[in-house]
């Protein structure tokens, strides 16, 4: 009975040792991957945040400029509509004047 208990404990301990060895291998792999990742992260310049902010600022400026240009285009469109209306009125007046000149009785 004692020999059987010793054998079970021995098997159990051997299983634990195998699990610990496997865990150690996985831990080494994780550590290697972590070191690789840290190496890559350390290669990123420290001024990345400043560069991103500068890019955001430029994008904001471009957006503001686009809004200004759009507003100017809308104003230009309104002006062209006004000119078109004036031209149509002038063309109508010219047509009426021509009609009167051709036939003064009208």
C-alpha positions in Angstrom: 0.0 0.0 0.0 2.8 2.4 0.9 4.6 1.5 -2.3 1.5 2.2 -4.3 1.1 5.7 -2.6 4.7 6.5 -3.3 4.3 5.4 -7.0 1.2 7.7 -7.3 3.0 10.6 -5.7 6.0 10.0 -8.0 3.7 10.0 -11.1 2.0 13.1 -9.9 5.3 14.9 -9.3 6.6 13.8 -12.7 3.4 15.2 -14.2 3.9 18.5 -12.3 7.6 18.6 -13.4 6.5 18.1 -17.1 3.9 20.9 -16.8 6.4 23.2 -15.2 8.9 22.5 -18.0 6.3 23.2 -20.6 5.3 26.4 -18.8 8.9 27.4 -18.7 9.2 26.9 -22.5 6.0 29.0 -23.1 7.3 31.6 -20.7 10.6 31.9 -22.6 8.7 32.2 -25.8 6.5 35.0 -24.3 9.5 36.7 -22.9 11.2 36.6 -26.3 8.1 38.0 -28.0 7.8 40.7 -25.3 11.4 41.7 -25.8 10.9 41.8 -29.6 7.8 44.0 -29.1 9.7 46.3 -26.7 12.5 46.6 -29.2 10.0 47.7 -31.9 8.3 50.1 -29.6 11.6 51.7 -28.6 12.4 52.2 -32.2 9.4 54.5 -32.6 10.5 58.1 -32.2 9.6 59.8 -29.0 8.1 62.8 -30.9 5.4 60.7 -32.5 2.7 62.4 -30.4 3.9 65.8 -31.5 4.0 64.7 -35.1 0.4 63.4 -34.8 -0.7 66.6 -33.3 0.9 68.6 -36.1 -0.9 66.4 -38.6 -4.2 67.0 -36.8 -3.5 70.7 -36.9 -2.8 70.7 -40.6 -5.9 68.6 -41.3 -8.0 71.1 -39.2 -6.4 74.0 -41.2 -7.2 72.2 -44.5 -10.8 71.7 -43.3 -11.2 75.3 -42.4 -9.8 76.4 -45.8 -12.2 74.1 -47.6 -15.1 75.6 -45.6 -13.9 79.1 -46.6 -13.6 78.1 -50.3 -17.0 76.5 -50.2 -18.5 79.7 -48.7 -16.8 81.8 -51.5 -18.1 79.4 -54.2 -21.7 79.8 -52.7 -21.3 83.6 -52.8 -20.0 83.4 -56.4 -23.0 81.2 -57.3 -25.4 83.8 -55.9 -23.7 86.5 -57.8 -23.9 84.6 -61.0 -27.6 83.9 -60.4 -28.0 87.7 -60.0 -26.1 88.4 -63.1 -28.1 85.8 -65.0 -31.4 87.4 -63.8 -30.1 90.9 -64.9 -29.0 89.5 -68.2 -32.4 87.9 -68.8 -34.2 91.2 -67.9 -31.8 93.1 -70.3 -32.4 90.6 -73.1 -36.1 90.9 -72.6 -35.9 94.7 -72.7 -33.7 94.6 -75.8 -36.2 92.2 -77.5 -39.1 94.6 -76.6 -37.1 97.6 -77.8 -36.3 95.8 -81.1 -40.0 94.9 -81.5 -41.0 98.6 -81.0 -38.3 99.8 -83.4 -39.5 97.3 -86.1 -43.1 98.0 -85.5 -43.7 101.4 -83.8 -47.4 100.7 -83.5 -46.8 98.1 -80.8 
